[in-house]
Amino acid sequence: MLLQDWKKKLLLYFSKSINIQEIHRQVSSSLIAYSKMPLPDIFKKLKTTEKGLSYASVHRRLQKKGLNEIAHEKAPTWYSLLLSNFANPFVVLLIFLGVVSYFLGEIDAVVIITVMVFISVSMRFIQEYRSNLAAEKLKKLVSTTATVKRWKNDETEPKLQEVDIKYLVPGDLIQLSAGDLIPADIRLISAKELYVSQGALTGESLPVEKDESLKSKDQTSNPLDMSNLCFMGTNVLNGTATAVILSTGNQTYFGSMAKNITGHRPLTSFDIGINKISWLLIQFMIVMVPCVFLINSLTKGNFLEAFLFSLSVAVGLTPEMLPMIVTANLAKGAINMSNHKVIVKKLNAIQNFGAMNILCTDKTGTLTQNRIILEKHLNAKGEESKEVLNYSYLNSYYQTGLKNLLDEAILNHKDLEKILKLNQTYRKVDEIPFDFTRRRMSVVLEHGPKQHILICKGACEEILAICQNVKINESISPFTEDIKTSLKGLEKDLNEDGLRVLAVGYKEFTNGMKKEYRTQDENQLTFLGYLAFLDPPKQSATEAIATLKEYGVQVKILTGDNELVTQRICKWVQLPIEKVLTGSQIESMDEGSLKNVVETANVFAKLTPLQKARVISALKSNGHTVGFLGDGINDAPGLREADIGISVDTGVDVAKESSDIIMLEKNLLFLGEGVLEGRRTFGNIIKYIKMAASSNFGNIFSVLGASALFPFLPMLPVQLLTQNLLYDLSQTTIPFDNVDKEFLLRPRKWDPSGIAWFMVYIGPISSIFDYVTFAVMWFVFSANSIETQSIFQSGWFIEGLLSQTLIVHMIRTRQIPFLQSIASWPLLTTTFLIMIVGIYIPYSFIGRSIGLSHLPGEYFYWLLAILLSYCVLTQLVKIWFIKRFQYWL
């Protein structure tokens, strides 16, 4: 039934994903159609005019279309979060057993169960509630306005006004300028020197040029490539524009993605693993407890006593501490991560971090610094040239338009201001601004009383077209076809290195100097050289990737940027390129083909946001535990799909909302620390599970045999519950235990089959020595009648508790305990104290109240021999088990 439920959930999720992808494709197709449609037809379809919309029309559209807001996930209320923490199979089972115990008058059992449930649920609730509060503070959006053209029915001319973007509707006419956020999906009506940053949607480092016309290059299936469209979530870096709103809210390109990141997330590696193991233990209990009841009721003839005993056995077999141990481990991991300035939104993410064997990462802003630097300044021979840098600096320094990222990169060479003696040597005469037709801009400077210099910087093709000469060092030569071919080859080489290239040329005027210069003066230039720009990688990227490789984590790049830039970054951070796959190639693949190719490819370029999620889904379906690191709008679906989504505090809100972990500092070295923390957490969780599973499996054989062999119960229900409580308390400090270094070197996943084999081979060892104890108590100490049953029960109470407590140290490491690997002091302290308390209880009033009695001194010699033999045999079986199965924890 459980597997069927999982299949239903997965099918529901994937069908939802398919529907959302279809909606996203429909939105994309609609936008492409709008980009190719004449403006009068757009106005007609949207029922708007060049005056914009009337207030009455806006009101009607708001009622019909809703506010201009995207879907986002609301934080759960405190009470729903609290109730969700009861939705754990062990918690539900314990509550059920507690209710039954109450009606049967077993108050001791009720108290023990209540304490366990309270600790487990409250610890998890407090940690998750605090994490959600911190995350909600990060997700609050800032109110933003847009300049919109609207009119009243009694007005002849529209008025410009500032309106909160959530009140915009399709058909509104808006005006944009530098620094504005684009509030919806829009079609440009007019534009002047408009540069837009689409990095949040596409992952591209550099801004894109936009204008109202449809270019020949716009014959594409990706609306983001259309030069006359702009999109919600992007922003204006330079220029001005007037535009008509095509779609708002969830109908936008961004909004169609946002639908994919709300609602229930797909099951993660942790969820699936812990569910499988939980149900494995529950199914084992469901099978064995009725057997205990039948044997006791048939052999003893007392059905009520048999039922009470089997109920106690059920509580004993239930790893009731599992929710608490899991939560305590995860909470401790979250606290440790907070010391590294990391917010853990979902506790389960910590274990997934350790299980992760593939990290997918965006490029821009994660591997790279998300800023442009001037990487090279070359002359026509491809040699570094100070003159090229000097002239480009003069051009960027004296231009009056808004300086773009490339200009800022040039102007970072601030020492040139003094070296060139700008205020003394040069005086600005005129400027020929940039436009999209020429794709270049020029400044004219006076250099001496009888010389003007026109310095032109722009797109390589445009500069080459207006050059007549070329300058190499101090020599000027005619601009021949051979030189032009050579320069194009140099430009191609730079582009293939992932560099954005601009060209620089100049022209000197000694005669014909004038006060005003026009575009006609940009001719017969002398070609000077190339400028090459790059978004550099973070300093920590190379070390972080090397560290992840050492820990067995493969890194794959998923980016919206082009493959040439991405390959350059991969070389820079020393990530070997195995195979490159583009978004257009992925689009043509079915799921089966994609599942095969994602195994060999490690660079995925020009991806749409949903393609990123699709790649991650394919990797997960191949059995990998996948992490994703991203900070842009285009990363949100991938963050949502991954087993563990990692974002940064400076990322966009929707990325932070979709992530499980938020880094407050962009230090990639945290990734390696996070992996180790996750593996420590997993190691300590799996210790408890294997201890509980093997101990319970051994105990059931002991209980079944003793129930059949002896005329009395081998242990009273209250004694069994007391022993179980003490044993559980001895393990509460497992979250603070050390983990062997070799355990941390490779990814760790949940493996129910591994738990099953562990139970089968390790569990019965304790039964062997339980039966030895039975024999000693029966034959040596003559505890073989109803009258002497308390001595028998006291002997097994102490031996059973001490052997179960010692097994903590035997199982916690694959090495020899106490010699090669020593537990942490908290675990040593608790286990030592519980052993002392266990030995003392039969001699205390508590022991007398629960039916235990004093034991003869000779018993402890036998106890010491039994425990030493138990440890030696367990160690020998451990060595054999590791050789046989090649693992321990």
Protein Blocks (a to p, Z undefined) as FASTA:
>chain_A
ZZmmmmmmmmmmmmmmmmmmmmmmmmmmmmmmmmmpcfklmmmmnopafkbpafklmmmm
mmmnopadddddddddfklmmmmmmmcfklmmmmmmmmmmmmnopaklmmmmmmmmmmmm
mmmmmmmmmmmmmmmmmmpccddddddddddfkbcbdcdddddfklgcehiacdddehia
cfbdcddfbdchiacdfklmnopabdcdddfbdcfklmcfbfklpmkbccehiacfbdcd
ddddfbgcjlmmklmmmmmmgcjddddfklmmmmmmmmmmmmmmmmmmmmmmmmmmmmno
paklmmmmmmmmmmmmpcfklmmmmmmmmmmmmmmmmmnopacfblklmmmmmmpmbdcd
dfehplpnoiacdfbdcdfkopacfklmmmmmmmmmmpmbdcdfklmmmmmmmmlmmmno
mmlmpccfbdcdddfklopacddddedjkbccddddddfklmmmmccbdcehjbccdddf
klmmmmmmmmmmmmmnopacddddddddfehpafbdcfklmghiacfbdcdddddddfkl
mmmmmmmmmnopacddddfbdfklmmmmmmmnopacfbdcdfklmmmpcfklmmmmmmmp
ccdghiafklmmmmmmmmmmnopacddddfbfklmmmmmmpmbdcddfklcfklmmmpmb
dcfbdcfklmmmmmmmmmmmmmmmmmmmmmmmmmmmmmmmmmmmmmmmpmbdfbdfklmm
mmmmmmmmmmmmmmmpccdfklmmpccdddfklmmmmmmmmmmmmmmmmmmmmmmmmmmn
opabfklmmmmmmmmmmmmmmmmmmmmmmmmpcbdehklpccdfklmmmmmmmmmmmmmm
mmmmklmmnopacddfklmmmmmmmmmmmmmmmmmmmmmmmmmnopaZZ
